[in-house]
């Protein structure tokens, strides 16, 4: 009897050992896609691998990644030079940024009687978020929208209250198009907002905009679509008014990426490209064993397999959620980074790629 019990116990332990939970945290911008990927991948692995992603904002994701409480972070911004140096000094090697998807950030608003499609240009958005344009009846907005009956409501600016890659994309755009914004505010995951009220996460901003007539905020396109919030079209550098869409976003993805993957794509020379777009990036250590959240080789291997699936087969989930697939050049960039990842000196990334035929 004891022999049978011991055998049953050993079989149970072996079965449990095959189950792996992958922990990640960070940006709310790609959260709908990462969550969908997690659900699909659980099915792909027969329930053996669970991806637990916490949508806490880029700032929180970067913090947990650098504190080594998660296996991967997600952000639309980047680690600063000091953080990169600290990771390298601690034995982590390079902190890789893998582009997982590309999406639009759109101006969202709540104007009774006005549907989506209100037109903005960069200067007008900057003036609104600087607090210089304070009413929807302002002639600067009216000139961009002839024939639209704009209500004389005061403008309530809504911005992120947490550290946010979406904020980094939004403020990077405003910095490029407005010298006044560049001089007074600049761009970062968190800035000193000249005016407005805060909301936590894409969800928080969307919620405040929905509840506040006259509000304007900024959200990823997917949040605007999923929550049925009106969003604007934006004039790009070529002077064309662009409706955010998968096609317009993919034009930004066609811009060649430099070797320094810390560059954030927020503008495009393409005449039909939407101008406020950016990649969402997965943060990973070159030396996976240096991340205290990864305790075993099996965890490291399953993490690499999930990431490989996410940038290949998992991309099929992007377009139904209003994200863009990564282009071939970005896929190759990701494969090159995965190939350099190691566990206790073992070329684990190269092994995972070779086993998958890459």
C-alpha positions as CSV (number, residue, x, y, z in Angstrom):
1,X,0.0,0.0,0.0
2,X,2.8,2.4,0.9
3,X,4.5,1.6,-2.4
4,X,1.3,2.5,-4.3
5,X,0.9,5.7,-2.3
6,X,4.5,6.6,-3.0
7,X,4.1,5.9,-6.7
8,X,0.9,8.0,-6.9
9,X,2.6,10.9,-5.0
10,X,5.6,10.8,-7.3
11,X,3.3,10.8,-10.4
12,X,1.4,13.8,-9.0
13,X,4.6,15.7,-8.3
14,X,5.9,15.0,-11.8
15,X,2.6,16.2,-13.4
16,X,2.6,19.4,-11.3
17,X,6.3,20.0,-12.3
18,X,5.2,20.2,-15.9
19,X,2.8,23.1,-15.2
20,X,4.4,26.5,-15.5
21,X,3.1,30.0,-14.6
22,X,4.8,32.9,-16.4
23,X,4.5,36.2,-14.6
24,X,4.4,39.5,-16.4
25,X,3.3,43.1,-15.7
26,X,3.2,46.5,-17.3
27,X,1.5,48.5,-19.9
28,X,-2.3,48.8,-20.2
29,X,-1.9,49.8,-23.9
30,X,-1.3,46.2,-25.1
31,X,-3.1,44.5,-22.3
32,X,-6.1,43.3,-24.4
33,X,-3.8,41.6,-26.8
34,X,-1.5,40.1,-24.1
35,X,-4.5,38.8,-22.3
36,X,-5.9,37.2,-25.4
37,X,-2.5,35.7,-26.2
38,X,-2.4,34.3,-22.6
39,X,-5.8,32.7,-23.0
40,X,-5.0,31.2,-26.4
41,X,-1.6,29.9,-25.3
42,X,-3.1,28.2,-22.3
43,X,-5.3,26.3,-24.8
44,X,-2.3,25.7,-27.2
45,X,-0.4,24.0,-24.3
46,X,-3.3,22.1,-23.0
47,X,-3.5,24.1,-19.9
48,X,0.1,23.3,-19.0
49,X,1.4,26.9,-19.3
50,X,-0.4,29.8,-17.7
51,X,0.6,33.4,-18.5
52,X,-0.4,35.7,-15.6
53,X,-0.2,39.3,-16.9
54,X,-1.0,42.3,-14.6
55,X,-2.1,45.4,-16.4
56,X,-0.6,48.0,-14.1
57,X,0.9,50.6,-16.5
58,X,4.3,50.9,-18.0
59,X,5.8,52.5,-14.9
60,X,4.8,49.7,-12.7
61,X,5.9,47.1,-15.3
62,X,9.3,48.7,-15.5
63,X,9.6,48.8,-11.7
64,X,8.6,45.2,-11.2
65,X,10.9,44.1,-14.1
66,X,13.9,45.9,-12.6
67,X,13.0,44.7,-9.1
68,X,12.9,41.1,-10.6
69,X,9.4,40.2,-9.3
70,X,8.2,39.4,-12.8
71,X,9.6,37.4,-15.7
72,X,8.8,40.0,-18.3
73,X,7.7,43.6,-18.4
74,X,5.6,45.4,-21.0
75,X,6.0,49.1,-21.9
76,X,5.7,51.6,-24.7
77,X,8.6,53.5,-23.2
78,X,12.0,52.3,-22.3
79,X,14.4,51.7,-19.4
80,X,16.7,54.7,-18.9
81,X,20.5,54.5,-19.1
82,X,20.9,54.2,-15.3
83,X,18.4,51.3,-15.2
84,X,20.1,49.5,-18.1
85,X,23.5,49.9,-16.4
86,X,22.1,48.6,-13.1
87,X,20.7,45.5,-14.8
88,X,24.0,44.9,-16.6
89,X,26.0,45.4,-13.4
90,X,23.8,42.9,-11.6
91,X,24.7,40.2,-14.1
92,X,21.5,40.5,-16.3
93,X,23.5,41.5,-19.4
94,X,21.5,43.4,-22.0
95,X,17.9,44.3,-21.1
96,X,16.2,43.5,-24.4
97,X,13.2,45.3,-25.8
98,X,11.2,43.1,-28.1
99,X,8.5,44.8,-30.2
100,X,5.3,42.7,-29.7
101,X,2.7,44.9,-31.5
102,X,2.0,48.3,-32.9
103,X,-1.0,50.4,-32.1
104,X,-2.5,53.9,-32.3
105,X,-3.0,56.4,-29.6
106,X,-6.1,58.5,-30.3
107,X,-7.7,61.6,-28.9
108,X,-10.9,60.5,-27.2
109,X,-13.7,62.9,-26.3
110,X,-17.2,63.2,-25.0
111,X,-19.2,65.7,-26.9
112,X,-23.0,65.3,-26.9
113,X,-24.2,65.2,-30.5
114,X,-20.8,64.8,-32.0
115,X,-19.7,61.3,-33.2
116,X,-16.2,60.0,-33.9
117,X,-14.2,61.7,-36.6
118,X,-13.6,65.2,-35.2
119,X,-10.5,66.5,-36.8
120,X,-7.4,67.6,-34.9
121,X,-4.0,68.7,-35.9
122,X,-0.9,68.6,-33.7
123,X,-0.9,72.3,-32.8
124,X,-4.5,72.2,-31.7
125,X,-4.0,69.1,-29.5
126,X,-1.0,70.8,-27.9
127,X,-2.9,74.0,-27.2
128,X,-5.7,72.0,-25.6
129,X,-3.4,70.0,-23.4
130,X,-1.4,73.2,-22.5
131,X,-4.7,74.7,-21.3
132,X,-4.7,77.5,-23.9
133,X,-7.7,76.3,-25.8
134,X,-10.4,75.9,-23.2
135,X,-13.8,75.6,-25.0
136,X,-15.0,73.4,-27.8
137,X,-16.4,76.5,-29.5
138,X,-12.9,77.8,-30.0
139,X,-12.3,79.0,-33.6
140,X,-9.1,76.9,-33.8
141,X,-11.1,73.7,-33.5
142,X,-13.9,75.0,-35.7
143,X,-11.6,75.8,-38.5
144,X,-10.6,72.1,-38.7
145,X,-14.2,71.0,-38.6
146,X,-16.3,73.1,-41.0
147,X,-20.0,72.2,-40.8
148,X,-19.7,70.5,-37.4
149,X,-21.9,72.1,-34.7
150,X,-19.6,72.2,-31.8
151,X,-21.3,72.8,-28.4
152,X,-20.0,75.7,-26.3
153,X,-18.8,73.3,-23.5
154,X,-15.7,73.9,-21.5
155,X,-12.9,71.5,-22.3
156,X,-11.9,69.1,-19.5
157,X,-8.5,67.6,-20.2
158,X,-8.0,64.0,-18.9
159,X,-4.6,62.5,-18.7
160,X,-2.9,59.5,-17.1
161,X,-2.1,59.7,-13.4
162,X,0.3,56.8,-13.5
163,X,3.6,56.2,-15.3
164,X,2.5,55.3,-18.8
165,X,4.0,54.3,-22.1
166,X,0.8,55.6,-23.7
167,X,1.7,59.0,-22.2
168,X,5.2,58.6,-23.6
169,X,3.8,58.1,-27.1
170,X,1.3,61.0,-26.7
171,X,3.7,63.5,-25.3
172,X,6.4,62.5,-27.8
173,X,4.0,63.5,-30.6
174,X,3.1,66.8,-28.9
175,X,6.8,67.5,-28.4
176,X,7.5,67.0,-32.1
177,X,4.6,69.1,-33.3
178,X,4.7,72.0,-30.8
179,X,7.7,74.0,-29.7
180,X,5.7,75.4,-26.9
181,X,4.9,71.9,-25.6
182,X,8.6,70.9,-26.0
183,X,9.8,73.9,-24.1
184,X,7.2,73.7,-21.3
185,X,6.5,70.0,-20.8
186,X,8.5,67.6,-23.0
187,X,7.9,63.9,-23.1
188,X,8.2,61.0,-20.7
189,X,6.1,58.3,-19.1
190,X,5.1,60.9,-16.5
191,X,5.1,64.7,-17.0
192,X,4.0,67.8,-15.1
193,X,0.6,68.3,-16.8
194,X,-0.2,72.0,-17.3
195,X,-3.9,71.3,-16.8
196,X,-6.5,68.5,-16.4
197,X,-7.5,65.6,-14.2
198,X,-5.9,62.2,-14.0
199,X,-7.1,58.7,-14.6
200,X,-5.2,55.5,-13.7
201,X,-4.5,53.3,-16.8
202,X,-6.1,53.4,-20.2
203,X,-9.2,52.1,-18.4
204,X,-9.2,55.1,-16.0
205,X,-8.8,57.7,-18.7
206,X,-11.5,56.1,-20.7
207,X,-13.8,56.0,-17.7
208,X,-13.4,59.7,-16.9
209,X,-13.9,60.7,-20.5
210,X,-17.1,58.7,-20.7
211,X,-18.5,60.3,-17.5
212,X,-17.6,63.9,-18.3
213,X,-19.3,65.8,-21.1
214,X,-16.8,68.1,-22.7
215,X,-13.8,65.8,-21.8
216,X,-10.9,65.0,-24.0
217,X,-8.3,62.4,-23.3
218,X,-6.0,60.0,-25.0
219,X,-6.3,56.2,-25.3
220,X,-5.1,53.3,-27.3
221,X,-7.4,52.8,-30.3
222,X,-8.4,49.4,-28.9
223,X,-9.8,50.9,-25.7
224,X,-11.7,53.5,-27.6
225,X,-13.2,50.8,-29.9
226,X,-14.0,48.4,-27.0
227,X,-15.6,51.1,-24.9
228,X,-17.5,52.8,-27.8
229,X,-15.9,56.1,-27.1
230,X,-15.7,58.8,-29.8
231,X,-12.2,59.4,-31.1
232,X,-10.7,61.9,-33.4
233,X,-8.7,61.8,-36.7
234,X,-5.3,63.5,-36.7
235,X,-3.5,65.5,-39.4
236,X,-0.1,64.0,-40.1
237,X,3.2,65.6,-41.2
238,X,2.2,65.4,-44.8
239,X,-0.9,67.5,-44.1
240,X,-3.3,64.6,-44.6
241,X,-6.1,63.9,-42.1
242,X,-5.8,60.3,-41.1
243,X,-8.4,58.0,-39.6
244,X,-6.7,55.6,-37.2
245,X,-6.9,52.1,-38.5
246,X,-4.9,48.9,-39.0
247,X,-3.9,50.1,-42.4
248,X,-2.7,53.5,-41.3
249,X,-0.9,52.0,-38.3
250,X,0.9,49.4,-40.4
251,X,2.5,52.2,-42.4
252,X,4.3,53.4,-39.2
253,X,5.5,49.8,-38.8
254,X,7.1,50.0,-42.2
255,X,9.5,52.6,-41.0
256,X,12.9,50.8,-40.7
257,X,13.9,50.2,-37.1
258,X,17.4,51.3,-36.1
259,X,19.7,48.9,-34.3
260,X,19.0,50.7,-31.1
261,X,15.6,49.3,-30.2
262,X,15.0,51.9,-27.6
263,X,13.9,54.2,-30.4
264,X,10.1,54.7,-30.1
265,X,8.2,55.0,-33.4
266,X,5.7,57.8,-32.9
267,X,5.8,59.4,-36.3
268,X,6.0,58.4,-39.9
269,X,7.0,60.0,-43.2
270,X,4.3,57.9,-45.0
271,X,1.7,60.3,-46.4
272,X,-1.1,58.0,-45.4
273,X,0.3,57.0,-42.0
274,X,-1.4,57.8,-38.8
275,X,1.0,60.0,-36.8
276,X,0.5,58.9,-33.2
277,X,1.5,55.3,-33.1
278,X,4.0,53.3,-31.2
279,X,5.3,49.8,-30.5
280,X,4.5,47.9,-27.3
281,X,7.7,46.2,-26.1
282,X,8.4,43.2,-24.0
283,X,11.3,43.6,-21.5
284,X,13.5,40.6,-20.9
285,X,17.0,39.9,-19.5
286,X,19.8,38.6,-21.7
287,X,20.8,36.3,-18.8
288,X,17.5,34.9,-17.8
289,X,18.9,33.3,-14.7
290,X,19.9,36.7,-13.3
291,X,16.1,37.6,-13.0
292,X,15.1,36.3,-9.6
293,X,11.6,35.8,-10.8
294,X,12.9,32.9,-13.0
295,X,13.9,30.1,-10.7
296,X,14.4,27.2,-13.1
297,X,15.6,26.3,-16.5
298,X,12.1,25.0,-17.3
299,X,10.6,28.4,-16.5
300,X,13.1,30.1,-18.7
301,X,12.5,27.7,-21.6
302,X,8.7,28.0,-21.4
303,X,9.0,31.8,-21.3
304,X,11.1,31.8,-24.5
305,X,8.6,29.4,-26.1
306,X,5.7,31.7,-25.3
307,X,7.5,34.8,-26.6
308,X,8.4,33.0,-29.8
309,X,4.7,31.9,-30.2
310,X,3.6,35.5,-29.4
311,X,5.7,37.0,-32.2
312,X,4.7,34.3,-34.7
313,X,1.4,32.4,-34.5
314,X,0.1,34.7,-31.7
315,X,0.1,37.6,-34.1
316,X,-3.1,36.3,-35.6
317,X,-4.9,37.7,-32.6
318,X,-3.6,41.3,-33.2
319,X,-5.9,42.6,-36.0
320,X,-9.2,41.5,-34.5
321,X,-8.3,43.6,-31.5
322,X,-7.3,46.7,-33.6
323,X,-3.6,46.1,-33.2
324,X,-1.2,45.7,-36.1
325,X,0.9,42.6,-36.7
326,X,4.6,43.1,-36.5
327,X,6.3,43.3,-39.9
328,X,8.9,40.8,-41.1
329,X,11.8,43.1,-40.2
330,X,10.6,43.4,-36.6
331,X,10.1,39.7,-36.4
332,X,13.7,39.1,-37.5
333,X,14.9,41.7,-35.0
334,X,13.1,39.8,-32.2
335,X,14.5,36.4,-33.3
336,X,18.0,37.9,-33.2
337,X,17.4,39.1,-29.6
338,X,15.9,35.7,-28.5
339,X,18.9,34.0,-30.0
340,X,21.2,35.8,-27.5
341,X,19.3,34.9,-24.4
342,X,20.9,32.4,-22.0
343,X,20.3,30.5,-18.8
344,X,23.3,29.9,-16.6
345,X,25.5,30.3,-19.7
346,X,23.6,27.9,-21.8
347,X,22.4,29.2,-25.2
348,X,18.8,28.5,-24.4
349,X,17.3,31.0,-26.8
350,X,19.2,29.6,-29.7
351,X,18.1,26.1,-28.7
352,X,14.4,27.1,-28.6
353,X,14.6,28.7,-32.0
354,X,16.4,25.8,-33.5
355,X,13.8,23.3,-32.1
356,X,11.1,25.5,-33.7
357,X,12.9,25.6,-37.1
358,X,14.4,29.2,-36.8
